[in-house]
Amino acid sequence: MDLGVLLPKVKQAALDSWGRLKNGADLEVQVKGPHDFVTRVDLEISEYLCSVLPALLDDSQVVSEERKDAASSLPYRWIIDPIDGTNNLIYGLPFYAVSIGLVHEMQSLLGVVYLPGTGELFSAARNHGALAENLPAKTVRAVRVNSAAALDVSIVMAETDPYFDRKKNPSMDLIRAVFQKCLDLRITGSAAIDMSYIASGRAMVHFCRHLSPWDYAGGAAILMEAGGLVSQWDGTPMPYEGRHTSLASSSGAIHEAMLEILGRFL
């Protein structure tokens, strides 16, 4: 398998998944759970990617947020979030993304994160570098993580863990603890976007208490190929299955500083 040949096909699949949408103005919002929604856009993109991605690679199967029962025993897994940031899509904020990751034996091989709202596409394949494309401007550039080496000069991307019990949710205490140590803090509502932004040097840290593989598989591949780090809060690798904590950063020094803070909230 040549990842350099495969990557452009995956990027095209991400673009096509959005371009094939029907009746774009009608989102047909459905409730999945407390503060958790799904739209017709999520479902149509999921259906399309589940049909086209396995055809790109033998012995592969798709695991999608909207098809959680499709756990794969095949060696290659496409782990997708058809729309990461659905609430942003519903309310007209541009921070939502089509996220695709390819994993083999718990090793990340490839990632694509496409932001239809901004026209940006981030991508990477192992040992082939990471790219950021501005599609309206028709520009492409290689990206690397920011060279900042201390938390006090770092922009941190946080998540509020909105689906957790709001009365018991400790995320605000954690955000306060990190905010006291960093330069400033941002919340986009999309882990895939946060990790892509770290890969391109716009921020230095992302953390979240509860993430599923489809939330981070695409962005993690891009970030690691751009020189960044991804782990759970105890420093162990992300397992690409189940639901776990997530820490992503642009340097080892920042990662260690964050692990020290996060350790108090495990």
Stockholm file with secondary structure:
# STOCKHOLM 1.0

chainA/1-266         MDLGVLLPKVKQAALDSWGRLKNGADLEVQVKGPHDFVTRVDLEISEYLCSVLPALLDDSQVVSEERKDAASSLPYRWIIDPIDGTNNLIYGLPFYAVSIGLVHEMQSLLGVVYLPGTGELFSAARNHGALAENLPAKTVRAVRVNSAAALDVSIVMAETDPYFDRKKNPSMDLIRAVFQKCLDLRITGSAAIDMSYIASGRAMVHFCRHLSPWDYAGGAAILMEAGGLVSQWDGTPMPYEGRHTSLASSSGAIHEAMLEILGRFL
#=GR chainA/1-266 SS CCHHHHHHHHHHHHHHHHHTCSSTTCCCCEEEETTEEECHHHHHHHHHHHHHSGGGSTTEEEEETTBTTCCCCSSEEEEEEEEETHHHHHTTCSCCEEEEEEEETTEEEEEEEEETTTTEEEEEETTSCEEEEETTTTEEEECCCCCCCSGGGCEEEECCCTTSCTTTCCHHHHHHHHHTTSSEEECCSCHHHHHHHHHTTSCSEEEEEEECHHHHHHHHHHHHHTTCEEECTTSCCCCSSSCEEEEEESSHHHHHHHHHHHGGGC
#=GC SS_cons         CCHHHHHHHHHHHHHHHHHTCSSTTCCCCEEEETTEEECHHHHHHHHHHHHHSGGGSTTEEEEETTBTTCCCCSSEEEEEEEEETHHHHHTTCSCCEEEEEEEETTEEEEEEEEETTTTEEEEEETTSCEEEEETTTTEEEECCCCCCCSGGGCEEEECCCTTSCTTTCCHHHHHHHHHTTSSEEECCSCHHHHHHHHHTTSCSEEEEEEECHHHHHHHHHHHHHTTCEEECTTSCCCCSSSCEEEEEESSHHHHHHHHHHHGGGC
//
